[in-house]
């Protein structure tokens, strides 16, 4: 897998919250829709909170909401909040003769990472909610308190 499970889970949670029109959702509710284990999701949401992407509301009708509108949060913002993309700036092998002058292999790998950063930076959460087909992100919707296929 190109990205960590933590980044994948954070993206699922962010898309889920982006689709809630600002209504708070509990960890359990998000976990059901995103199919992320609640304990793991709790840690992911804490990291997203520290990264300024979500807000936690306590009490009755509490839960998590996005801290900004979905059209102001990029996929890269979400990934960087929990597990930033690590660009190759010096030789991963520690070869002193290479230093910052990357060999062709590591230059190509870093070029690919740069393309991913650009793609993720130019994709906002609201883009991920726009569907042209019948499938919505996460491929299920809640109906009458139950999760049903879309």
N, C-alpha and C positions, 0 to 999 in steps of 0.2 A: 504494500500500500504506500502510495506517495506521501500521504499525510497521516498524521497520528490519529488514533481513535478519538483522542480528546478534541482535536480540531473538527473532526467529523461530527461528533456529538454537539459541539458548540454551534456549528452551522445548523444542525437540525433544530436545536433549541431556538436559535435566532429566527429562523424561518417560521417556526411555530408561533413565536411571540409576535412577529411581524404581521401575522395573519389574524391577530386577535383584536384589532382596532383599539389598542390601548387598554384593554381589559386585563386585569391581573390574572395570572395563572399560577397555581401552586406547582411545586416540584412534581408532585404525583400526577397532576393533570398533564404537564409537559412530558413527563416520562411515558405516559400511556400513548400519547400521540406520536412521539418520536422513537418509541421502542428503545429507550436508553434506561439502563438500570438506575433507579432513583438515587441510590447512594453515590454513584459515580456522577450522575447529573447534578446533584447538590454541589459537588466540588467544582464542576465545570461552571455552574452558575455563579459560584463565589468568585472564580477567576474572571468571569465576564463582568461581575460587579466591580471588582478591583480595577478592571480595564475600562470602566466607565460606559459599558454597553447596556447594562441592565440596572434597574432599580428594584430594591426589595421593599415591599410594604408589609408591615406586620398587622396582625389583628384580623377581625372579621372582614371578609372580602379582600384579604391580603394576598400577596403572591408576587410574582415577578412581572415586570413590564420592560419594554425597551426604554432606554434613557433618551433616545432621540427617535424621530420619525424614521420609518424603514427606508425612505429615499435619501437619508443622510448617513446611513451605515453601509459600508462596503463589506464584501466578503473578506477582503484583506484585513479590515478592522477586526472582524471576528476571529480570524485565524491568528492574527498578531496578538490578540488579547490572551489567548490560551496556549499557543505553541507557535511562536513566530517562525516564518520561513528563514532558514539559515543560509545566507548567501556564502559563496566560497570566495574569501578575500585573500587568503594565503594558502600555500600548498598544504592540502590535507595530510600529506605524508610527512610533513615537517622537514622537507628537503631545503636546507639553507640556500642552495644554489637557485632554487625556484622562488622562494619567498613570495612576493606579491605578483611575480611574473608567472602566471599560471601556465601549465603545460596545455597542449591542445585538448586533451580529455577533460581536464577540470575547467577550462575556459568554456567548452561546449556545455558542460553541466551547469555552470553558473549562468550562461546565456539562457538556458532553458528555465532556470529558476527566476530569472529576470522577466521572461515572458509570462510566467505564471503570476508573478507579483503584479504585472501590468493588467493582466486579465482579471485577476481578483480585485484589484484596485478600481477597475472601471465597471465592476458589477455590483450593483446595490441590492439590498434585500428585497426592495419592492419589485425589482426586475425578476426575481425568482418566483414571485407570486403571480406573475402574468402568465397565463396559460393559453396556448393556442389549440391544444388538444383537450381531451377529456381528463387527463391526469393532472392533478394538483400536486405541488410538492408534498412529500411524505406519503402520497397516494392513498390517504384515508381522511375522512372527515368525521366529525362527531355529530351524531344525530340522536336526539332524545337521550343524551347521556351515554350512548354506546358508540363505539368506534365501528364504522362500516366502511367497506371499500367505496372509493369514489367512482 
